Amino acid sequence: MDQTLGIYIHIPFCIRKCSYCGFVSQAADEEMKGRYVDCLLKEIERRAPALRKNPVDSIFFGGGTPSLLSVQQIEAVLARLRLRFCLTEDCEITMEANPGTVSPESLAGYRSAGVNRLSFGVQSMNDGLLAGLGRIHRAQDAVQSVCWARAAGFDNLNLDLMFGIPAQDMRLWTHTLQEAAALSPEHISFYSLQVEEGTALYDDIKYGRMQPLTDEEDRQMYHEGLSWLKSRGYEQYEISNGAKPGRACRHNLKYWTMQEYAGFGLAAHSFLSGVRSSNTESLFDYIKALQAGRLPTVWSHANTQEEMMEEFVFTGLRQICGISLAEFRQRFGVDFHQVYQAQEEELQAFCRDGFVCESGGRMYLTERGMDISNRIMALFV
């Protein structure tokens, strides 16, 4: 098993919340951003002594919109991490950024601070769809941001793309794929829009202001995305992610292979020594706790053996390579088919129907199986 540690840093600030967003994020002024970063540094200080045993080979600034922080604030967080942890020489340091919030100067500053991978939330290359989603940028801003990032020295870029958007058709989706591929990012993530209760988009659909796409249309767009990526040299390595050879996201792979990671910041989650935990989602409570010298952790759960096996299977099946049956036995001391003998009949039916394949000591979903991945993974939960 990998003995390195991943670190996630949550930056919960946005200029405004997108209509589909269910993440913990909010608007904030400069004073609040400064107070938040000070508390982040306090949290790193308090938790680092218990986490120093393993070298850190990935850091991920997620959000929200991390690119709303100044270069100096990102520098301060990275300096504290370097001081309190042992970072590997090739540590992957990713920062999510929104087109429309970056400049040539800020990108050059982030690169100088040590950020070596950017993930741009492009979503669509159609201005109408972007406006409907509540995005603050337009298609040309995405193109400009990528050009500025290249000029700043970034050679590892991801573009987040979204399909299944109300009013999107195959022509618009293909246009987005064409425009994204023309920018030659090293990595592309392509997600189906998830309509979450409590969001503005959910209300728009509920009250008939927007019409959702059918499942069939959604799946057609997914397979079109796969075809486009493969034809342009991207290797799909996870249900919703493709990369040029050697450019898979190291940090995200930690989630799908059950490696350890520590989360810092508002609502951040951690997985350490078989224990899952999370911080408060209240910005007020997060700041109050750390200013009082307390940690902001509000939930923790030590996984049982059964839960560890379940998570190993359903996170591993998200990967195109699937799960290693030998690794399952090595980790848990028991044969996979013995543990899930009650599900064997249904599992073999999925195999016969071409949704699941077991070959070379591995079990994985076929491309058809990805369309019903939730049904298949439900067998193991």
Secondary structure per residue as TSV (DSSP state, phi and psi in degrees):
chain	resnum	aa	ss	phi	psi
A	1	M	-	360.0	146.1
A	2	D	-	-65.5	134.2
A	3	Q	-	-106.4	12.6
A	4	T	-	-87.9	164.2
A	5	L	E	-116.9	139.5
A	6	G	E	-102.2	149.4
A	7	I	E	-124.4	129.9
A	8	Y	E	-112.3	132.9
A	9	I	E	-119.1	118.6
A	10	H	E	-95.2	126.4
A	11	I	E	-113.2	106.5
A	12	P	-	-89.9	21.3
A	13	F	B	-107.0	141.2
A	14	C	-	-137.8	157.4
A	15	I	S	-66.0	-44.9
A	16	R	S	-154.7	157.1
A	17	K	-	-80.7	131.6
A	18	C	-	-69.4	154.8
A	19	S	T	-64.7	-23.8
A	20	Y	T	-101.1	-2.6
A	21	C	-	-78.6	126.4
A	22	G	-	-111.6	8.0
A	23	F	S	-78.1	163.1
A	24	V	S	-78.7	104.7
A	25	S	-	-156.7	157.8
A	26	Q	B	-164.4	164.3
A	27	A	-	-76.0	155.5
A	28	A	-	-158.4	149.7
A	29	D	-	-88.8	177.2
A	30	E	H	-63.8	-35.8
A	31	E	H	-63.0	-43.5
A	32	M	H	-65.5	-40.9
A	33	K	H	-59.5	-41.7
A	34	G	H	-64.1	-43.1
A	35	R	H	-63.1	-40.0
A	36	Y	H	-64.5	-46.0
A	37	V	H	-62.8	-39.3
A	38	D	H	-58.5	-40.1
A	39	C	H	-71.8	-35.3
A	40	L	H	-57.0	-45.6
A	41	L	H	-63.2	-38.0
A	42	K	H	-64.1	-42.7
A	43	E	H	-63.5	-42.4
A	44	I	H	-59.6	-44.4
A	45	E	H	-60.2	-44.5
A	46	R	H	-71.8	-34.2
A	47	R	H	-94.6	-21.1
A	48	A	H	-57.5	-41.8
A	49	P	H	-55.5	-33.7
A	50	A	H	-82.8	-7.5
A	51	L	H	-116.5	1.6
A	52	R	T	-75.8	-5.0
A	53	K	T	-66.0	-27.8
A	54	N	S	-115.4	142.8
A	55	P	-	-67.0	150.1
A	56	V	E	-97.6	122.8
A	57	D	E	-117.6	4.8
A	58	S	E	-154.0	137.9
A	59	I	E	-131.1	135.3
A	60	F	E	-133.6	116.3
A	61	F	E	-91.1	110.4
A	62	G	E	-118.5	175.6
A	63	G	E	-161.7	-154.9
A	64	G	S	55.4	-162.3
A	65	T	-	-130.8	90.3
A	66	P	G	-57.3	-27.1
A	67	S	G	-72.4	1.1
A	68	L	G	-81.3	-14.1
A	69	L	S	-77.9	150.1
A	70	S	-	-73.4	163.1
A	71	V	H	-57.3	-41.5
A	72	Q	H	-63.4	-36.3
A	73	Q	H	-70.6	-41.2
A	74	I	H	-64.0	-41.1
A	75	E	H	-59.1	-41.9
A	76	A	H	-64.3	-42.1
A	77	V	H	-65.8	-45.8
A	78	L	H	-65.7	-37.1
A	79	A	H	-62.9	-39.7
A	80	R	H	-68.8	-38.5
A	81	L	H	-64.4	-40.8
A	82	R	H	-66.2	-33.1
A	83	L	H	-71.3	-37.3
A	84	R	H	-101.1	-12.7
A	85	F	S	-128.8	162.8
A	86	C	-	-97.9	106.6
A	87	L	E	-89.6	134.8
A	88	T	E	-67.3	157.4
A	89	E	E	-60.6	-33.6
A	90	D	E	-102.2	26.8
A	91	C	E	-54.1	127.2
A	92	E	E	-81.7	118.9
A	93	I	E	-119.2	103.3
A	94	T	E	-102.0	141.5
A	95	M	E	-131.0	126.3
A	96	E	E	-72.5	142.5
A	97	A	E	-143.1	146.9
A	98	N	-	-106.8	126.4
A	99	P	T	-53.7	137.1
A	100	G	T	100.7	-8.4
A	101	T	S	-120.5	5.5
A	102	V	-	-121.4	162.4
A	103	S	-	-141.6	167.4
A	104	P	H	-56.4	-37.4
A	105	E	H	-71.0	-44.4
A	106	S	H	-66.7	-39.9
A	107	L	H	-65.5	-40.7
A	108	A	H	-62.6	-37.2
A	109	G	H	-67.8	-42.8
A	110	Y	H	-62.3	-40.5
A	111	R	H	-64.3	-42.5
A	112	S	H	-64.7	-31.8
A	113	A	H	-71.5	-17.3
A	114	G	T	121.4	-7.4
A	115	V	-	-64.7	127.0
A	116	N	-	-122.3	5.5
A	117	R	E	-146.6	131.4
A	118	L	E	-115.6	142.5
A	119	S	E	-122.5	107.7
A	120	F	E	-91.0	128.6
A	121	G	E	-82.6	78.8
A	122	V	E	-79.0	-48.7
A	123	Q	E	67.7	-55.2
A	124	S	-	-149.5	155.6
A	125	M	S	-107.3	25.7
A	126	N	-	-119.4	121.2
A	127	D	H	-62.6	-35.9
A	128	G	H	-64.0	-44.2
A	129	L	H	-66.1	-39.5
A	130	L	H	-60.5	-43.4
A	131	A	H	-63.6	-40.4
A	132	G	H	-63.9	-29.6
A	133	L	H	-83.8	-8.3
A	134	G	T	81.7	16.5
A	135	R	-	-70.7	148.2
A	136	I	S	-88.0	-12.0
A	137	H	-	-105.9	170.8
A	138	R	-	-122.2	170.2
A	139	A	H	-56.8	-41.8
A	140	Q	H	-64.5	-30.1
A	141	D	H	-63.2	-36.7
A	142	A	H	-65.9	-45.0
A	143	V	H	-60.9	-45.7
A	144	Q	H	-62.8	-40.9
A	145	S	H	-62.8	-41.3
A	146	V	H	-64.1	-42.4
A	147	C	H	-61.5	-43.4
A	148	W	H	-64.2	-40.0
A	149	A	H	-63.2	-42.0
A	150	R	H	-62.0	-43.4
A	151	A	H	-64.0	-29.4
A	152	A	T	-79.5	-6.2
A	153	G	T	103.4	8.1
A	154	F	-	-78.5	126.0
A	155	D	-	-117.8	16.7
A	156	N	-	-142.4	98.1
A	157	L	E	-122.1	142.2
A	158	N	E	-116.5	143.6
A	159	L	E	-116.9	124.6
A	160	D	E	-85.4	126.3
A	161	L	E	-121.6	153.2
A	162	M	E	-131.1	137.9
A	163	F	E	-126.6	172.7
A	164	G	-	77.3	23.6
A	165	I	-	-83.2	137.0
A	166	P	T	-52.2	135.7
A	167	A	T	79.2	-2.9
A	168	Q	-	-84.0	136.9
A	169	D	-	-122.2	179.9
A	170	M	H	-62.7	-33.8
A	171	R	H	-63.2	-44.5
A	172	L	H	-68.0	-37.9
A	173	W	H	-66.4	-42.4
A	174	T	H	-63.8	-37.8
A	175	H	H	-61.5	-44.0
A	176	T	H	-61.2	-43.4
A	177	L	H	-61.9	-43.6
A	178	Q	H	-61.0	-48.5
A	179	E	H	-66.5	-38.1
A	180	A	H	-66.8	-45.2
A	181	A	H	-63.6	-32.5
A	182	A	H	-65.3	-22.5
A	183	L	T	-82.8	-7.7
A	184	S	-	52.4	50.3
A	185	P	-	-69.3	155.8
A	186	E	S	-75.5	-18.5
A	187	H	E	-147.2	141.5
A	188	I	E	-133.2	128.2
A	189	S	E	-106.8	134.3
A	190	F	E	-133.1	111.0
A	191	Y	E	-114.7	143.1
A	192	S	E	-77.4	133.4
A	193	L	-	-58.7	126.5
A	194	Q	-	-104.2	122.2
A	195	V	-	-91.0	110.4
A	196	E	-	-105.4	136.1
A	197	E	T	-58.9	139.7
A	198	G	T	96.8	-5.2
A	199	T	S	-99.1	161.1
A	200	A	H	-63.4	-36.5
A	201	L	H	-64.3	-39.5
A	202	Y	H	-56.9	-45.0
A	203	D	H	-66.8	-38.6
A	204	D	H	-59.9	-40.5
A	205	I	H	-75.2	-41.3
A	206	K	H	-59.5	-39.5
A	207	Y	T	-99.6	15.5
A	208	G	T	77.9	12.0
A	209	R	S	-77.5	-21.6
A	210	M	S	-135.6	149.6
A	211	Q	-	-109.5	119.4
A	212	P	-	-71.0	155.3
A	213	L	-	-73.9	157.5
A	214	T	-	-77.5	161.8
A	215	D	H	-59.8	-37.3
A	216	E	H	-64.2	-44.0
A	217	E	H	-63.3	-41.6
A	218	D	H	-59.6	-46.3
A	219	R	H	-68.7	-34.8
A	220	Q	H	-62.5	-41.0
A	221	M	H	-66.9	-37.7
A	222	Y	H	-60.8	-48.3
A	223	H	H	-69.4	-32.2
A	224	E	H	-64.4	-40.1
A	225	G	H	-61.9	-44.0
A	226	L	H	-59.3	-45.3
A	227	S	H	-62.5	-44.1
A	228	W	H	-61.0	-47.8
A	229	L	H	-62.1	-46.3
A	230	K	H	-63.3	-37.1
A	231	S	H	-71.0	-13.9
A	232	R	T	-114.7	21.6
A	233	G	T	87.5	10.9
A	234	Y	-	-92.2	134.3
A	235	E	E	-98.7	118.3
A	236	Q	E	-70.1	124.8
A	237	Y	E	-120.9	-6.0
A	238	E	E	-151.8	160.4
A	239	I	T	-47.8	-41.4
A	240	S	T	-117.5	20.2
A	241	N	E	-138.7	136.6
A	242	G	E	-133.8	149.0
A	243	A	E	-146.1	154.1
A	244	K	S	-64.7	155.0
A	245	P	T	-50.6	129.4
A	246	G	T	81.4	5.2
A	247	R	-	-115.6	18.6
A	248	A	-	-59.8	148.4
A	249	C	-	-74.4	112.5
A	250	R	H	-61.4	-41.5
A	251	H	H	-65.1	-47.8
A	252	N	H	-63.6	-31.6
A	253	L	H	-61.5	-26.8
A	254	K	H	-62.1	-38.5
A	255	Y	H	-66.1	-38.6
A	256	W	H	-85.9	-10.9
A	257	T	T	-117.4	12.3
A	258	M	T	57.6	40.1
A	259	Q	-	-83.8	166.8
A	260	E	-	-83.9	143.4
A	261	Y	E	-148.2	149.4
A	262	A	E	-115.9	129.0
A	263	G	E	-104.7	134.0
A	264	F	E	-121.5	141.1
A	265	G	S	109.6	178.4
A	266	L	T	-58.7	128.1
A	267	A	T	63.3	11.2
A	268	A	-	-71.1	142.6
A	269	H	E	-107.0	152.1
A	270	S	E	-132.2	155.1
A	271	F	E	-137.8	105.6
A	272	L	E	-139.2	125.4
A	273	S	T	52.1	40.0
A	274	G	T	79.6	5.5
A	275	V	E	-111.3	127.8
A	276	R	E	-99.3	139.6
A	277	S	E	-148.3	162.3
A	278	S	E	-147.8	153.6
A	279	N	E	-88.5	164.1
A	280	T	-	-58.5	150.1
A	281	E	S	-93.9	-1.4
A	282	S	-	-93.0	118.2
A	283	L	H	-61.1	-40.1
A	284	F	H	-59.4	-47.7
A	285	D	H	-67.9	-35.1
A	286	Y	H	-61.9	-49.9
A	287	I	H	-67.0	-43.2
A	288	K	H	-58.9	-44.5
A	289	A	H	-61.9	-48.5
A	290	L	H	-72.6	-33.2
A	291	Q	H	-68.2	-24.2
A	292	A	T	-91.0	2.3
A	293	G	T	84.6	15.5
A	294	R	-	-109.4	155.4
A	295	L	-	-80.1	150.4
A	296	P	-	-90.0	14.8
A	297	T	E	-67.2	129.9
A	298	V	E	-120.3	-7.8
A	299	W	E	-152.2	139.1
A	300	S	E	-150.7	151.3
A	301	H	E	-150.8	123.1
A	302	A	E	-84.6	116.2
A	303	N	-	-62.9	139.7
A	304	T	-	-78.6	168.3
A	305	Q	H	-57.2	-41.9
A	306	E	H	-63.0	-42.6
A	307	E	H	-66.0	-37.3
A	308	M	H	-63.3	-41.0
A	309	M	H	-66.1	-42.7
A	310	E	H	-59.6	-46.4
A	311	E	H	-66.4	-38.9
A	312	F	H	-57.6	-41.0
A	313	V	H	-74.4	-52.2
A	314	F	H	-77.6	-22.7
A	315	T	H	-79.0	-38.6
A	316	G	H	-65.3	-33.9
A	317	L	T	-71.5	-11.0
A	318	R	T	-70.7	-24.4
A	319	Q	B	-79.7	146.8
A	320	I	T	-64.9	-32.6
A	321	C	T	-77.4	-11.2
A	322	G	-	70.4	-147.7
A	323	I	E	-115.1	148.5
A	324	S	E	-89.8	122.7
A	325	L	H	-69.5	-29.8
A	326	A	H	-68.8	-40.2
A	327	E	H	-66.2	-35.7
A	328	F	H	-58.5	-48.0
A	329	R	H	-64.0	-40.5
A	330	Q	H	-64.1	-41.0
A	331	R	H	-71.6	-42.2
A	332	F	H	-113.7	-5.4
A	333	G	S	71.8	20.6
A	334	V	S	-150.1	153.7
A	335	D	-	-75.7	139.6
A	336	F	H	-55.3	-50.4
A	337	H	H	-68.0	-24.7
A	338	Q	H	-70.7	-41.8
A	339	V	H	-64.0	-41.7
A	340	Y	T	-108.6	37.3
A	341	Q	G	-66.5	-27.7
A	342	A	G	-68.7	-23.7
A	343	Q	G	-98.2	1.2
A	344	E	H	-60.5	-41.3
A	345	E	H	-62.8	-45.7
A	346	E	H	-66.5	-38.9
A	347	L	H	-63.1	-43.1
A	348	Q	H	-66.7	-31.1
A	349	A	H	-64.8	-41.2
A	350	F	H	-63.1	-36.4
A	351	C	H	-66.4	-46.8
A	352	R	H	-62.1	-33.7
A	353	D	T	-85.8	1.3
A	354	G	T	84.1	20.4
A	355	F	S	-96.8	-28.0
A	356	V	E	-129.8	143.9
A	357	C	E	-128.7	137.9
A	358	E	E	-119.9	114.4
A	359	S	E	-156.8	141.7
A	360	G	T	60.9	30.8
A	361	G	T	79.0	10.5
A	362	R	E	-126.4	155.4
A	363	M	E	-123.1	131.1
A	364	Y	E	-150.1	161.0
A	365	L	E	-82.7	141.1
A	366	T	-	-79.8	174.8
A	367	E	H	-61.0	-38.1
A	368	R	H	-65.2	-36.6
A	369	G	H	-65.7	-28.6
A	370	M	H	-63.0	-28.7
A	371	D	H	-66.8	-26.7
A	372	I	T	-121.8	33.5
A	373	S	H	-57.4	-38.2
A	374	N	H	-63.8	-38.4
A	375	R	H	-63.7	-41.9
A	376	I	H	-69.4	-46.5
A	377	M	H	-65.3	-26.2
A	378	A	G	-62.2	-21.3
A	379	L	G	-60.0	-28.8
A	380	F	G	-106.3	10.1
A	381	V	-	-115.7	360.0
